[in-house]
Amino acid sequence: MQFLLSGGKVYVNGKFETLDILVSDGIIIDIAPSISVSNFNGRIIECDHFFITPSFADIHVHLREPGFSYKATVKTETLCAAAGGYTTVCSMPNLKPSPDSLENLKVQLDIIERDAKIRVLPYGCITKGQNGDCLADMEALAPFVAGFSDDGRGVQSDKLIEKAMQKAKELSKPIVAHCEVNDLLFGGYIHDGEYAKQHNMKGICSESEWKMIERDLKLVEKIGCRYHICHMSAKESVELLRKAKQKGLLVSGETAPHYLAFSDNDLLDEGRFKMNPPIRSEADKQALIEGFADGTIGYLATDHAPHSAEEKAKGLEKSLFGIVGLETAFTVAYTELVKSGKITLETLIDRMALEPRRFLGLDTEIKIGQKAEFTVLDCEREVTINSQDFVSMGKATPFENYKGFGRIEYTFYDGGIVWEQNTQKR
């Protein structure tokens, strides 16, 4: 099969250029201002109004298999990722069985090999069963995982996380940290801010996040391991990361679209607004935007976490933590950050595609000789988000009825089209 993508604005060498891309038998065989092909019997895709970028990668998603397939499956969630422009996702380890040994990880790897529509790179657990008592078999897991995380739980023991960092350094793998001090949670379920006070709800203080980051960064400075902070939500966390990077430590951080778009002033007492960490204050939101724009926060992740409708229908207090985000991330980020003039489209592509691909050791360029793997965007397409249109089995999103700009038209992976908007190719 041949594809000629004609007249798109292609992201090459750090900027967009109007170019054609010719794909034959899955391989990019030419990229040029104007490609003329004789006896062409393939498909021409007119891209005059489209941007073509290296495909997005999300280093923080929950695919729910094995163990929780009533919430979602590897098949459904990797297809929904493709619908969001992603060709690579990193799956978090809060599964059953937990990937804390090679035997347990193999259960997940077999499902991925059988059902995944895009590239899935799992994380291994830091501790056995994510219980925080003793280390998982990190050495056996290392060749098969993107890094180590106990996402959903912070490692409370100072000695154990130090031991994990030392082992991760030996194995040349990052610690991908869920930062949360259990002793500071006090049963909270939203940000400890104005909304919580006004509605007499239990809050989660920002200190529960940044205190663990502060602890961990001291250990990183001592040990010298790679360390990544998950789902940053607090202004103090941004400043701690900024100072650590200024010291030259091997540290990085991510935030998610909902933290950049909302503050706790926007909350409704509905499960679709409940996630952990919670949406925080306007000051936190602005600090996150600033950190994202200046590169302190180098990654946009979604923390995509599907649940059943029943689990998310119990309001803020009793619903489970977690929302879906793979299919809405580009629209929200483009609208909130690029259309508003806070960052350029190039910066957004860096945070959604280039930096996460570098984190994982993947190619960051669209180039001749490689398999076709890129995303085609219509940045000026008006979009109204409707969860009933989602491919994901999860429908809980704070962006229900959100009006914005930017739609994924095509996602190419492994040489062919894995998502096509007009036909919703599946």
C-alpha positions in Angstrom: 0.0 0.0 0.0 1.2 3.5 -0.9 0.2 6.8 0.8 1.0 10.3 -0.5 0.4 13.0 2.1 0.3 16.2 0.1 1.0 19.7 1.2 1.0 19.3 5.0 2.9 21.4 7.4 5.5 18.8 8.5 7.4 19.1 11.8 11.1 18.7 10.8 14.3 20.1 12.3 12.3 21.9 15.0 9.9 23.7 12.8 7.0 23.2 10.4 7.7 23.1 6.7 5.2 22.6 3.8 6.1 19.2 2.5 4.8 16.0 0.9 5.4 12.6 2.5 5.5 9.4 0.4 5.0 6.1 2.2 5.4 2.7 0.4 4.9 -0.7 2.0 4.9 1.1 5.4 8.2 2.9 4.9 8.7 6.7 4.3 10.6 6.7 1.0 10.5 10.5 0.3 9.9 13.8 2.0 10.1 16.8 -0.3 8.3 20.1 -1.1 6.6 18.5 -4.1 6.6 14.8 -4.9 5.5 13.7 -8.3 4.8 9.9 -8.6 4.2 8.2 -11.9 1.9 5.3 -12.1 0.8 5.9 -8.5 -1.8 3.4 -7.4 -2.0 4.3 -3.7 -4.0 6.7 -1.6 -3.5 10.5 -1.8 -4.3 12.4 1.5 -4.7 16.1 1.0 -3.1 17.8 4.0 -3.2 21.5 2.9 -4.8 22.5 6.2 -3.2 19.9 8.4 0.0 19.7 10.6 2.0 16.5 10.6 4.0 15.8 13.7 5.9 12.9 15.3 3.2 10.9 17.1 2.4 11.7 20.7 3.7 9.5 23.6 2.1 9.4 27.0 4.3 8.2 29.8 1.5 7.8 32.3 -1.7 5.8 31.5 -3.8 3.1 33.1 -4.9 0.3 30.7 -6.6 -1.8 33.5 -5.5 -5.2 32.2 -4.8 -7.6 33.7 -7.2 -7.6 36.6 -9.8 -4.9 35.9 -11.1 -5.5 32.4 -14.6 -4.4 33.5 -13.2 -0.9 33.5 -11.2 -1.1 30.3 -9.0 -3.3 28.2 -5.6 -3.0 26.5 -7.5 -3.2 23.1 -10.0 -0.5 23.8 -7.5 1.9 25.5 -4.8 1.6 23.0 -7.3 2.3 20.2 -8.5 5.3 22.1 -4.9 6.4 22.5 -4.5 6.2 18.7 -7.7 8.3 18.4 -5.9 10.9 20.5 -2.9 10.9 18.3 -0.7 8.6 20.5 1.4 5.7 19.2 3.2 5.0 22.5 1.9 4.8 26.0 3.5 3.6 29.3 1.1 1.5 31.4 1.1 1.9 35.2 1.5 -1.1 37.4 -1.6 -1.0 39.7 -2.9 -4.2 38.1 -3.7 -7.7 39.2 -1.3 -9.4 39.3 1.0 -6.5 40.1 4.0 -6.6 37.7 6.5 -7.0 40.6 8.1 -10.2 39.2 8.9 -11.4 35.7 6.2 -14.1 36.0 3.5 -11.5 36.9 4.7 -9.0 34.2 4.5 -11.7 31.6 0.7 -11.9 32.1 0.5 -8.2 31.0 3.1 -8.6 28.2 1.1 -11.4 26.7 -2.1 -9.3 26.6 -0.2 -6.4 25.1 1.3 -8.6 22.4 -2.1 -10.0 21.5 -4.3 -6.9 21.7 -2.4 -3.6 21.7 -3.1 -1.4 18.7 0.0 0.8 19.4 3.3 0.5 21.3 2.8 -0.2 25.0 5.8 0.0 27.4 4.9 -1.1 30.9 6.3 0.0 34.2 7.4 -2.5 36.8 6.6 -2.0 40.5 9.0 -0.5 42.9 7.7 -2.6 45.8 6.1 -6.1 45.9 2.4 -5.8 45.4 2.9 -2.0 45.7 2.6 -2.5 49.4 5.7 -0.5 50.3 7.2 -3.2 52.4 10.1 -4.6 50.3 11.4 -4.1 46.8 10.0 -5.9 43.8 12.4 -8.0 41.7 13.7 -4.9 39.9 16.7 -6.7 38.4 14.6 -9.3 36.6 12.0 -6.7 35.4 14.5 -4.1 34.1 15.0 -5.5 30.6 11.2 -5.4 30.0 10.0 -2.2 31.6 10.3 1.6 30.9 11.0 2.3 34.6 9.7 1.6 38.1 6.7 3.1 39.8 4.2 2.3 42.5 1.7 4.8 40.9 -1.4 5.2 43.0 0.7 5.0 46.2 3.8 6.9 47.4 6.6 4.9 48.9 6.4 6.0 52.5 9.7 4.5 53.8 12.7 6.8 53.4 15.0 3.8 53.6 13.1 1.8 51.0 12.9 4.5 48.4 16.6 5.2 48.9 17.3 1.5 48.3 15.0 1.6 45.2 16.9 4.6 43.8 20.2 2.9 44.2 19.0 -0.2 42.5 17.3 1.8 39.7 20.6 3.7 39.1 22.5 0.3 38.8 19.9 -0.8 36.2 19.9 2.5 34.3 16.1 2.9 34.8 14.1 5.9 36.1 12.1 6.0 39.3 8.6 7.3 38.3 7.2 8.6 41.5 3.7 9.0 42.8 4.4 11.6 45.5 2.0 11.5 48.4 2.5 11.5 52.1 -0.2 9.3 53.6 0.0 10.9 57.0 -1.1 14.2 55.5 -4.2 13.0 53.6 -6.7 12.9 56.5 -9.4 11.3 54.4 -9.5 14.1 51.8 -10.8 13.8 48.3 -10.5 17.2 46.7 -8.1 20.1 47.1 -8.0 21.7 50.5 -9.1 25.0 49.2 -12.0 27.4 48.8 -14.4 24.9 47.3 -13.7 22.4 50.1 -14.4 25.1 52.7 -17.5 26.4 51.1 -19.0 22.9 50.7 -17.8 21.4 53.9 -15.7 18.7 52.1 -12.5 17.0 53.2 -9.5 18.5 51.5 -6.1 17.1 50.4 -3.4 19.6 51.2 -0.7 20.5 48.7 2.0 19.6 51.3 1.0 15.9 50.9 2.5 16.1 47.4 5.5 18.5 47.7 6.8 17.1 51.0 7.5 13.8 49.4 9.0 15.5 46.4 11.3 17.4 48.7 12.4 14.2 50.5 13.0 12.4 47.2 15.0 15.2 45.6 17.4 15.2 48.5 18.0 11.5 47.9 18.3 12.0 44.2 21.1 14.5 44.9 22.8 12.0 47.1 22.4 9.0 44.8 22.4 10.4 41.3 19.6 8.3 39.8 17.0 9.3 37.2 13.9 10.5 38.8 10.5 11.5 37.4 7.6 13.2 39.2 4.1 12.0 38.2 1.0 14.2 37.9 2.4 17.5 39.4 -0.4 19.6 40.8 1.0 22.1 43.3 3.0 25.4 42.9 5.5 24.3 45.5 6.2 21.1 43.5 7.0 23.2 40.4 9.5 25.3 42.4 11.2 22.3 43.9 11.6 20.8 40.5 12.9 24.0 39.0 15.6 24.3 41.7 16.6 20.6 41.3 17.0 21.0 37.5 19.1 24.2 38.1 21.4 22.0 40.2 21.8 19.6 37.2 20.0 16.7 38.8 18.6 14.0 36.5 15.0 14.9 37.3 11.9 15.6 35.3 8.2 16.1 35.8 4.8 15.9 34.2 1.5 17.5 34.5 -1.9 16.8 32.9 -4.3 18.9 30.9 -6.9 19.1 33.7 -4.4 20.8 36.0 -3.6 23.4 33.3 -7.2 24.1 32.4 -9.1 24.1 35.7 -8.8 25.3 39.3 -10.9 24.2 42.2 -13.3 27.1 41.4 -14.5 25.0 38.5 -15.4 21.9 40.5 -18.8 20.4 40.5 -19.9 17.7 42.9 -19.6 15.0 40.2 -17.3 12.0 40.0 -15.9 13.3 36.7 -14.0 16.0 38.6 -12.4 13.6 41.1 -8.8 12.6 40.5 -5.6 12.2 42.6 -3.9 14.5 43.0 -6.9 16.9 42.9 -7.4 20.0 40.8 -5.9 22.7 43.0 -6.1 26.5 43.3 -5.8 29.2 40.6 -2.4 30.0 41.9 -1.3 26.4 41.5 -2.8 26.3 38.0 -0.9 29.5 37.0 2.4 28.1 38.4 1.9 24.9 36.5 1.3 26.8 33.2 4.4 28.9 33.8 6.5 25.8 34.6 5.1 24.0 31.5 5.9 27.0 29.3 9.5 27.5 30.5 10.3 23.8 30.3 10.6 23.1 34.1 7.7 20.6 33.5 8.9 18.8 30.3 6.0 16.4 29.8 2.2 16.5 29.2 0.8 13.2 30.5 -2.9 12.3 30.9 -3.0 9.9 33.8 -5.8 8.3 31.7 -7.6 6.1 34.3 -10.9 4.6 33.2 -13.5 3.4 35.7 -17.0 2.0 35.3 -19.9 4.4 35.1 -21.2 3.1 38.5 -17.8 3.8 40.1 -17.8 7.4 38.9 -21.5 8.2 39.6 -21.2 8.8 43.4 -20.1 12.5 43.6 -16.8 13.9 44.7 -16.8 12.1 48.1 -17.6 8.5 47.1 -16.6 8.1 43.5 -13.2 6.5 42.8 -10.2 8.7 41.9 -9.5 8.9 38.2 -10.6 10.3 34.8 -10.0 9.6 31.2 -7.9 11.9 29.0 -6.2 10.4 26.0 -8.9 11.5 23.5 -9.1 15.0 24.8 -5.5 16.0 25.6 -4.6 17.6 22.4 -7.8 19.6 22.0 -7.6 20.9 25.6 -3.9 21.7 25.5 -4.0 23.4 22.1 -7.0 25.5 23.1 -5.8 26.4 26.6 -2.2 27.0 25.8 -1.5 27.6 22.1 -4.7 29.4 21.0 -4.4 31.6 24.1 -0.8 32.5 23.2 0.8 31.0 26.3 3.0 28.7 24.3 3.7 27.9 20.6 2.5 24.8 18.8 6.1 23.7 18.5 6.4 23.8 22.3 3.3 21.7 22.7 4.6 19.1 20.3 7.8 19.1 22.3 5.9 18.3 25.5 3.5 15.8 24.0 5.8 14.0 21.5 9.5 14.8 21.5 10.3 14.9 25.2 8.4 11.7 26.1 9.8 9.9 23.1 13.3 10.9 24.2 12.5 9.7 27.7 11.7 6.3 26.2 14.6 6.2 23.7 12.4 6.5 20.6 12.9 8.3 17.4 11.8 12.0 17.5 12.1 12.8 13.8 9.9 12.0 10.8 12.5 10.8 8.3 13.1 8.8 5.2 13.8 5.1 5.8 11.7 4.7 8.9 8.3 3.1 9.3 5.5 5.6 9.0 4.7 6.8 12.5 3.2 10.3 12.8 0.0 12.2 13.6 -2.0 14.4 11.3 -3.7 17.4 13.1 -6.4 19.8 12.1 -5.6 22.6 14.5 -8.5 24.9 13.4 -11.2 22.3 13.6 -13.8 23.3 16.2 -14.5 20.6 18.7 -17.2 20.0 21.3 -16.1 17.1 23.6 -18.8 14.5 24.1 -17.8 11.5 26.2 -20.3 9.3 24.3 -18.1 9.6 21.3 -15.1 8.2 23.2 -13.5 5.0 22.1 -12.4 4.5 25.7 -14.6 2.3 27.9 -14.2 5.1 30.5 -16.5 8.1 30.0 -15.7 10.2 33.1 -14.1 13.5 32.0 -14.2 17.0 33.5 -14.2 18.3 29.8 -17.7 17.1 29.0 -19.2 19.7 26.6 -15.9 21.6 26.5 -15.7 23.7 23.3 -12.2 24.0 21.8 -10.0 23.6 18.8 -7.9 20.8 17.4 -8.7 17.4 16.1 -6.7 14.2 15.3 -7.4 13.4 11.6 -5.0 10.4 11.1 -2.6 8.5 13.3 0.0 6.4 11.5 1.7 3.6 13.3 3.9 0.7 12.2 3.6 1.8 8.6 -0.1 2.2 8.3 -3.2 4.1 9.5 -4.3 3.0 13.0 -6.8 5.8 13.4 -8.7 7.8 10.8 -11.2 10.4 11.9 -13.6 10.4 8.9 -14.1 6.6 8.9 -13.1 6.1 12.6 -10.9 3.2 11.3 -10.5 0.7 14.0 
